[in-house]
Amino acid sequence: MLRFFYQKKIKPFFLTNESPPRIRYFRLAFSLAAGLGVLLFGALGLFFFLIFSGFFGKIPTQAELKLRQNETASEVYSADSVLLGRYFIFDRTNVSYASISPNVIKALIATEDVRFYEHSGVDSRSLMRVLVKSILLQRESSGGGSTITQQLAKNLYPRKSYRFFEIPINKVKEMITARRLENVYSKEEILELYLNTVSFGGTIFGIERAARTFFDVPARRLKTEQAAVLVGMLKATTSYHPRYHPQRSQTRRNVVINQMVTYGELPKNVADSLKKLPLITAKVSREREENLAPYFREQLRVELAEWCESQTKPNGEPYNLYADGLKIYTTLDASMQRVAERAVRVRMAALQKQFDAHWRGRLPWGTDSSVVENALRRLPRYKAMQEAGLSEKEIRERLSKAVPMTLFSWNGPVKKTISAMDSLAYYQKFLNTGLISLDPATGFVKAWVGGINHALFNYDHVLSRRQVGSTFKPIVYAAALEKGIQPCDYLENKLTTYAQYENWAPANSDNQYGGKYSMQGALAQSVNTISAQLILKVGIPSTIRLAKSMGIRSELPTVPSLALGTANISLLEMATAYTAFANDGQATEPVYVTQIIDRSGRVIRQNKSQPAQQVLSSESAALMLSMMQAVVNEGSAASLRSGFGLTLDIAGKTGTTQNQTDGWFIGIVPGLVTGVWVGGESPLVRFRTLELGQGARTALPVWGEYMAGIQRGNLREGSTRFEPLPPELQSRLDCMSFVAEEEKTDFFEKILEALPFTRGTKEDRKERRRLKRERRKNG
């Protein structure tokens, strides 16, 4: 029947030349349209085939999609489980579907993809709108035609640039990828993946980071109105940013709430109440507000980035610190770190005020322009302009132009119109500091403060090498004990010139000479002449060997002035060396990472404290600890008791370098070794007088403030007392610290004592000798 109808009716109608002109024109138009349709259909088919076959770039297979993981920030935790910070390209923390508030899911589906549970990756009802607006009209916006799965495909595999038909090629690739995603993952898994990959502006990715950044809550606790704000941002993260554009964000939030009402996810009366609520975001999340240990985290970042390059994942690729979502657990104690950072703020602010008054109207470096010139050459902006080919004259002209700036001060930010050159000079006037606190038994780092402001002063003064002054003397004294020199062997306090060492003549800081000191007395009073004699008795090579075995890695000069601390050594090395005094002569290496876990929960690094090495005899260590307690009880660190109310046992040593350039104090309490350094970024930035610039006035107050905070907060475990010395060791210290030169009257006293009629009883003579010893001891 159909064949007959075609041959007798349709075929003659189109093919006969006897047809009317109108019919012939219709026939021609129909034939052209049919031909174009066939060509267009073929072209579309070829276009789709080329995309599908990978001509315009490989499309991920289902097997690859199964292995797909997001780039996730690595997280750093303290020993007491406080999140210290993240290393990321994209600030993202993945969470499971169960850890996302249902309010987010409802708001997302109602706003972005109401038929999400009905389609298989591509919404056929929206397909024609996508074809017309995106493919034919070449518009970036397809009017909401992309499903959540297509948006996920776009998030996972960002669009590429093509010379022609960029939008349609990317759209088709996303449709194919979306179909494959639906074949690999369940609907819940797709929602989880999507909410972990979606951008919320800047470097913030994923619902968990967004929830904590904008509302300071985890994603599981987001309220309906909060969820509506975040879902509303997906349309345009900048335009609807709740902090930058709160009014727009609130309007968009209410649109999302209306969508939830429209699709039955929210009762109208509840929605009306929610829309009346003001938009309230957290000013700063608690995590960011704390911003703990920036210098420590930066040092860790540098080390771990290098370590990751040598570690391979199960697929054979090296780990990426910024993308592989590692959990890094450290030894840092967040409570101690907070106390340390507060101690630095309080004491350095007071010290800076004193320093500014000391130099009021003058520059600390006088006419020496090298201070600012050196700072200029370290400036990243200066280096960038050099690389851009600007001449020195052009660079200086630009940096000399005054512009509005916000400057750091201890009293809060200061707004000024100032040139970059003047700002360099401004910041060079600041004193800086470093603080490191270690557990001597394990080497675990408990607190690390590398400076006063990481954003402005990047140099970490826990690691920077500066002259150590008298803090090196305990190592010399320990070497003397190991050599067999006894604590009560007296040494003369006399100014001596050593011709064999280029006429070196070590002088005391107070220029006082005479009398004899025991080792304990000389250490407590930091007598330079005695330290010089000791290093020459022990031998410089022997002293250096001991220092190296105690943990000092810096180069040590083979000169006797080493005894006075002329070597440049880091604060971390010095604190490490002092652990031997606190740990029965055993030196411990510093440890600050205990464990690293990858995103699958596999432990990829497990650190424990290294076995301690016996570098001193336990007797020498105990004697040194006792002698360093005299530094606190009667020597240069005596202000710790009266000034900070510290009641626990303390041993330690202050240090001050030439011209008051560097101030040091390294102190030991039961279970903790803490070192502090204070000085300028340039050695020319210093106090003019020893009274103001000595370590007891600069570094020791920071240490005292820190330890007072530890004591108030009961943050240090264990006893507050050192183990008492055994009687045999105590007897080796049982002598006067200082013996003055005998006066002439002593000679006659001795003659009178020798005469029979002046001797008195045995008890009388004994009492006179005791009183004489007391008189000499007290000066």
Beta strands, then each sheet from edge to edge (+ up, - down):
strand 1: 74-77
strand 2: 83-87
strand 3: 91-92
strand 4: 204-205
strand 5: 327-330
strand 6: 403-407
strand 7: 414-418
strand 8: 431-438
strand 9: 445-449
strand 10: 465-467
strand 11: 491-492
strand 12: 516-517
strand 13: 568-570
strand 14: 586-587
strand 15: 593-597
strand 16: 603-606
strand 17: 613-614
strand 18: 651-656
strand 19: 662-669
strand 20: 672-680
strand 21: 738-739
sheet 1: 2+ 1- 5- 15+ 16-
sheet 2: 3+ 4+
sheet 3: 6+ 7-
sheet 4: 9+ 8- 20+ 19- 18+
sheet 5: 10+ 13-
sheet 6: 11+ 12- 21+
sheet 7: 14+ 17-
end
